[in-house]
Amino acid sequence: MATVADAHADDARAGIASRAVVLGALGVVFGDIGTSPLYALREAAVAANHGVLSPATVMGVLSLILWSLIVVISIKYCLFILRADNRGEGGIIALLALLGVRRIQPGSWRMYLTVIGLIGTALLYADGTITPAISVLSAIEGLAVDAKEFEPYVLPITMAILVTLFSVQRMGTGRIGRIFGPFMLIWFSVLGLLGLGGIVAAPGVIAAINPIYALAFLIETDIAVTLAVLAAVFLTVTGGEALYADLGHFGPAPIRNAWFFIVLPALMLNYFGQGALLLTNPGVIESPFYHLAPDWAHYPLVVLATLATVIASQAVITGAFSLTQQAIQLGFMPRMRVIHTSSHERGHVYVPFVNWTLAMLTFVAVLGFGSSSNLAGAYGLAVSLDMVITTILATFVALHWGHRPILVYLLNGTLLLVDLVFFAANTTKLLEGGWFPLLIALSAAFMMLTWRKGQQLVQRARTHLRMSTKDFQHLLERQPPIRIPGTAVVMSASTSGVPGTLLHHLKHNKVLHETVFLVSVVVTDEPTVEGDERVHLMPICEGVQRLVLRLGFTETPDVPTALRLAVARLNLPDLDPDTITYYVGRQTVVASKKLPGMAFWREVIFAMLNRNAELTADYFCIPAAQVVEIGSSIEI
């Protein structure tokens, strides 16, 4: 009996844990898509109103929204794209890692995939700029729905909320994150109840479930109106990339469960409720969402919507921090200051530079566009292109995994066709604001590509400064240096040869510690590396050994901690962390027109990025008091 009771207790605990993860996914994964009802149907109805907002038009738009959610989110992301994980991690960076981007040779066809992937990664920064702006602004605009005298205060209140949001990022999201899930459950419940009330007033709206209404609208409506409506309908699915990017935090099952059992039903009820309201009262087209609520609930709903949009913005901003950390580890970005805001949760990071860059761009978007309707034109283009890129990369990953090509091309080709239709529709918004996120994305992608190419040029130049281990052994035999007590760690960018940092030290100081470790940190294409595979020791000569530390692209490159792990796992003599001397190189990059490489102006930009990158010691968590920097100059 005790065994049965214990089994039931374990099942109960597992069930509670599973529900907690689903609740957490609600707060982090679905914040963006969950706030789309604030503005998406309104924009679609306004676009359709350039024709005639007839009952058939309303039904057609509702059908398009429902089937877009089913095809793009339910089928594409939940059923298929979530399968393309890299040891549990998702997102475009994970797809690039699966394709082995660190091992791709310049000029190969896979190099073009890398470029496409980097553009997709950069588009997520544009998403991180527009999402807080349009979400918070659309919520605060609810103040002026019934009281036009509030209109002058919409922008100041929005700016105050956004300033507060970006200011508190340095505190970390751990504590706030615990209430995200329960609050978003309340939000989705309110969405469903509001929509249900609207449907009761016009139950015939349920017939829009039939895709015939969507097809009839597409066939019978003028092409210009159709494209404008599709661009607005796309706003209902803009959270799809966040769903995939947060795969590593929750796993596929909780995300699917949250979507199919909570989020999709709530969104469907709310959109159909707004549609029912438009059928009975077309005059509320300026804000069908807020008109669903009774008068007494209007301002409480504004508060609730504002909190939901802050949560949606928080999730996107946090995702930008994680994306930056992974991009740095994979060599796509310069080293930046990354602050870990939780001592026990992986992935809780804060990147000051990214935070305040996003803040500045978000403020520009709010002040420059002035309303959520104007921002809607800027929103869809970047995200739709990002979805196109995700589908393309996922296709190559599926082929790489050995799936039958005919099935891969049939499925992914169909999904890509849907993505391309939405992208084509959003290109009509290019001059209405779509240029803004594209400009952000192209600027970020250009910086990533310049950094990556510059790093390759620096690696090529470093080979001339290195010495083979055999030549190093002969050098020590011919000119034995004075060996001094203690341990030295020499950071090496390569896992072969002897770095110029150690050679410069020997040349000028004529001494060598009794114990020397040439430490190379290798970031793999996997998100994490298991303990037994993290450290590898190779002897070079008497008292000199090479220590290779392997890390995943989501892990923190903490060298002192890795050294303690090496001592424990490799039976090394116990090292006193406080007495180790760390030698790190600091290269000054000089752009040169004489050497082949990038265009001179790009080399100048790379040199500037390299000069402003975080110091090697800080990036590898090495105590400043134990660091000896040895400088050198490298021409590229």
Buried (B, 14 or more C-beta within 10 A) or exposed (E): EEEEEEEEEEEEEEEEEBEEBBBBBBBBBBBBBBBBBBBBBBBBBBBBBEBEBEBBBBBBBBBBBBBBBBBBBBBBBBEBBBBBBBBBBBBBBBBBBBBEBBEBEEEEEBEEBBBBBBBBBBBBBBBBBBBBBBBBBBBBBBBBBEEEEBEEEBBEBBBEBBEEBBEEBEEBBEEBBEEBBEBBBBBBEBBBBBBBBBBEBBEEBBEBBBBEBBBBBBEEBEEEBBBBBBBBBBBBBBBBBBBBBBBBBBBBEBBBBBBEEBBBBBBBBBBBBBBBBBBEEBEBBBBBBBBBBEEEBBBEBBEBBBBBBBBBBBBBBBBBBBBBBBBBBBBBBBBBBBBBBBEEBBBBBBBBBBBEBBBEBBBBBBEEBEBBBBBBBBBBBBBBBBBBBBBBBBBBBBBEEEBEEEEBBEBBEBBBEBBBBBBEBBBBBBEBBBBBBBEBBBEBBBBBBBBBBBBBBBEBBBEEBBBEBEEBBEBBEEEEBEBEEBBBBBBBBBBEBBBBBBBBBBEEEEEBBEBBBBBBBBBBBBBBBEEEEBBBBEEBBEBBBBBBBBBBBBBBBBBBEBBBBBBEEEEBEEBEEEEBBBBBBEBEBBBBEEEEBBEEEBBBBBBEBBEEBBBBBEBBBBEEEBBBEBEBEBBB
